[in-house]
Amino acid sequence: MKASDAWSKTEDELRSELGNLKKEQFNLRFQQATGQLENTARVRQVRRDIARVRTVLAGKARSAKA
């Protein structure tokens, strides 16, 4: 997900996306622990997407206060 895509979404969509990313991160960690993970780069990508969504949510909350 690109930052511009995240900024164009509503807060509800971002919260939903964050939930989906968290579930995916859990599943990836589980696969890694059991030795079934094939695409190890996806772990890093999901972690960064989570950070990106959280950053955009915080920015939207800050701009809503102002």
N, CA, C and O of each residue as an XYZ file, in Angstrom:
264
protein
N       0.844     -1.172      0.000
C       0.000      0.000      0.000
C       0.892      1.239      0.000
O       1.862      1.323      0.754
N       0.556      2.170     -0.835
C       1.287      3.427     -0.884
C       0.652      4.413      0.094
O      -0.520      4.285      0.449
N       1.425      5.378      0.515
C       0.917      6.367      1.458
C      -0.215      7.177      0.835
O      -1.173      7.531      1.522
N      -0.115      7.471     -0.447
C      -1.175      8.243     -1.105
C      -2.488      7.460     -1.117
O      -3.564      8.048     -1.008
N      -2.403      6.134     -1.250
C      -3.609      5.307     -1.184
C      -4.221      5.361      0.209
O      -5.441      5.424      0.361
N      -3.367      5.336      1.217
C      -3.851      5.358      2.597
C      -4.520      6.693      2.922
O      -5.547      6.721      3.600
N      -3.947      7.791      2.444
C      -4.527      9.104      2.743
C      -5.876      9.303      2.058
O      -6.698     10.091      2.524
N      -6.105      8.595      0.958
C      -7.367      8.759      0.244
C      -8.508      7.960      0.879
O      -9.670      8.159      0.524
N      -8.191      7.064      1.810
C      -9.219      6.239      2.461
C      -9.789      6.954      3.679
O      -9.162      7.850      4.244
N     -10.997      6.535      4.072
C     -11.615      7.094      5.275
C     -11.031      6.404      6.505
O     -10.332      5.396      6.394
N     -11.323      6.953      7.656
C     -10.807      6.377      8.901
C     -11.355      4.968      9.128
O     -10.632      4.092      9.604
N     -12.613      4.746      8.794
C     -13.202      3.413      8.962
C     -12.524      2.397      8.055
O     -12.264      1.266      8.468
N     -12.240      2.795      6.827
C     -11.550      1.903      5.901
C     -10.141      1.593      6.398
O      -9.658      0.467      6.271
N      -9.491      2.603      6.965
C      -8.137      2.405      7.486
C      -8.139      1.472      8.689
O      -7.254      0.627      8.827
N      -9.127      1.623      9.550
C      -9.219      0.737     10.715
C      -9.474     -0.710     10.271
O      -8.918     -1.651     10.837
N     -10.307     -0.865      9.266
C     -10.566     -2.194      8.723
C      -9.297     -2.779      8.105
O      -8.978     -3.950      8.314
N      -8.586     -1.966      7.352
C      -7.326     -2.400      6.733
C      -6.299     -2.767      7.805
O      -5.552     -3.733      7.646
N      -6.261     -2.002      8.888
C      -5.337     -2.289      9.981
C      -5.662     -3.642     10.613
O      -4.759     -4.420     10.921
N      -6.931     -3.916     10.802
C      -7.337     -5.216     11.337
C      -6.929     -6.365     10.430
O      -6.449     -7.398     10.898
N      -7.122     -6.180      9.134
C      -6.734     -7.217      8.175
C      -5.220     -7.431      8.171
O      -4.750     -8.567      8.101
N      -4.467     -6.348      8.245
C      -3.011     -6.455      8.263
C      -2.518     -7.142      9.526
O      -1.572     -7.928      9.478
N      -3.158     -6.849     10.663
C      -2.781     -7.492     11.923
C      -3.021     -8.998     11.858
O      -2.201     -9.785     12.331
N      -4.161     -9.397     11.262
C      -4.457    -10.822     11.112
C      -3.434    -11.488     10.194
O      -2.970    -12.597     10.461
N      -3.092    -10.795      9.111
C      -2.105    -11.346      8.192
C      -0.744    -11.472      8.871
O      -0.031    -12.455      8.670
N      -0.388    -10.468      9.678
C       0.883    -10.517     10.393
C       0.915    -11.707     11.353
O       1.930    -12.395     11.455
N      -0.181    -11.947     12.048
C      -0.259    -13.086     12.946
C      -0.071    -14.399     12.184
O       0.690    -15.272     12.602
N      -0.778    -14.520     11.061
C      -0.673    -15.735     10.261
C       0.742    -15.939      9.722
O       1.241    -17.063      9.685
N       1.382    -14.855      9.306
C       2.751    -14.958      8.808
C       3.712    -15.380      9.913
O       4.603    -16.199      9.688
N       3.530    -14.819     11.108
C       4.388    -15.203     12.236
C       4.183    -16.670     12.584
O       5.137    -17.380     12.903
N       2.939    -17.118     12.520
C       2.628    -18.513     12.806
C       3.278    -19.426     11.773
O       3.851    -20.459     12.121
N       3.187    -19.044     10.509
C       3.820    -19.834      9.447
C       5.336    -19.870      9.617
O       5.970    -20.900      9.386
N       5.906    -18.753     10.018
C       7.351    -18.691     10.212
C       7.789    -19.593     11.359
O       8.828    -20.248     11.283
N       6.996    -19.621     12.410
C       7.334    -20.439     13.571
C       7.245    -21.927     13.251
O       7.993    -22.732     13.807
N       6.340    -22.286     12.366
C       6.182    -23.695     12.017
C       7.014    -24.096     10.805
O       6.990    -25.254     10.387
N       7.750    -23.140     10.242
C       8.619    -23.446      9.113
C       7.908    -23.547      7.785
O       8.445    -24.134      6.846
N       6.716    -22.993      7.680
C       5.942    -23.078      6.443
C       5.982    -21.800      5.625
O       5.403    -21.751      4.540
N       6.648    -20.768      6.113
C       6.659    -19.474      5.434
C       7.590    -19.518      4.230
O       8.772    -19.835      4.360
N       7.051    -19.199      3.061
C       7.851    -19.202      1.845
C       8.312    -17.810      1.465
O       9.463    -17.624      1.068
N       7.428    -16.829      1.580
C       7.758    -15.460      1.182
C       8.118    -14.647      2.427
O       7.256    -14.004      3.027
N       9.375    -14.679      2.804
C       9.792    -14.006      4.033
C       9.747    -12.484      3.901
O       9.650    -11.787      4.911
N       9.815    -11.970      2.709
C       9.774    -10.523      2.502
C       8.402     -9.948      2.853
O       8.279     -8.763      3.160
N       7.382    -10.788      2.805
C       6.023    -10.324      3.098
C       5.895     -9.878      4.553
O       5.096     -8.992      4.856
N       6.666    -10.476      5.453
C       6.615    -10.097      6.872
C       7.001     -8.629      7.015
O       6.324     -7.864      7.702
N       8.080     -8.248      6.369
C       8.556     -6.863      6.439
C       7.565     -5.915      5.783
O       7.313     -4.825      6.298
N       7.005     -6.318      4.657
C       6.052     -5.484      3.939
C       4.797     -5.236      4.769
O       4.297     -4.113      4.817
N       4.290     -6.270      5.415
C       3.092     -6.128      6.246
C       3.381     -5.237      7.448
O       2.563     -4.395      7.819
N       4.557     -5.431      8.056
C       4.918     -4.613      9.213
C       4.972     -3.126      8.829
O       4.512     -2.268      9.582
N       5.526     -2.839      7.678
C       5.604     -1.452      7.227
C       4.229     -0.891      6.850
O       3.951      0.285      7.083
N       3.378     -1.729      6.271
C       2.023     -1.285      5.949
C       1.244     -0.947      7.217
O       0.476      0.015      7.240
N       1.442     -1.738      8.270
C       0.789     -1.451      9.547
C       1.250     -0.093     10.071
O       0.434      0.718     10.509
N       2.543      0.149     10.026
C       3.079      1.433     10.490
C       2.543      2.578      9.646
O       2.230      3.648     10.170
N       2.437      2.359      8.351
C       1.941      3.393      7.443
C       0.490      3.730      7.758
O       0.121      4.904      7.795
N      -0.330      2.720      7.982
C      -1.749      2.952      8.290
C      -1.886      3.665      9.623
O      -2.697      4.582      9.758
N      -1.096      3.251     10.613
C      -1.157      3.918     11.921
C      -0.734      5.386     11.817
O      -1.322      6.250     12.468
N       0.266      5.660     11.014
C       0.734      7.034     10.825
C      -0.349      7.889     10.180
O      -0.577      9.025     10.596
N      -1.007      7.351      9.176
C      -2.069      8.092      8.496
C      -3.248      8.313      9.441
O      -3.828      9.399      9.457
N      -3.608      7.301     10.225
C      -4.695      7.467     11.193
C      -4.371      8.560     12.204
O      -5.229      9.374     12.545
N      -3.137      8.576     12.679
C      -2.732      9.610     13.634
C      -2.767     10.987     12.982
O      -3.184     11.962     13.607
N      -2.338     11.068     11.743
C      -2.361     12.340     11.023
C      -3.772     12.835     10.799
O      -4.040     14.031     10.918
N      -4.673     11.933     10.477
C      -6.071     12.322     10.280
C      -6.699     12.772     11.607
O      -7.491     13.714     11.635
N      -6.342     12.099     12.696
C      -6.875     12.489     14.002
C      -6.350     13.869     14.400
O      -7.083     14.686     14.959
N      -5.082     14.115     14.107
C      -4.483     15.412     14.421
C      -5.122     16.521     13.602
O      -5.376     17.608     14.122
N      -5.384     16.261     12.329
C      -5.980     17.302     11.468
C      -7.445     17.521     11.824
O      -7.975     18.611     11.605
N      -8.103     16.510     12.366
C      -9.498     16.678     12.771
C      -9.615     17.572     14.008
O     -10.609     18.278     14.178
N      -8.599     17.537     14.866
C      -8.614     18.375     16.074
C      -8.398     19.837     15.733
O      -8.961     20.718     16.383
N      -7.602     20.097     14.737
C      -7.244     21.477     14.387
C      -8.358     22.209     13.691
O      -8.202     23.378     13.337
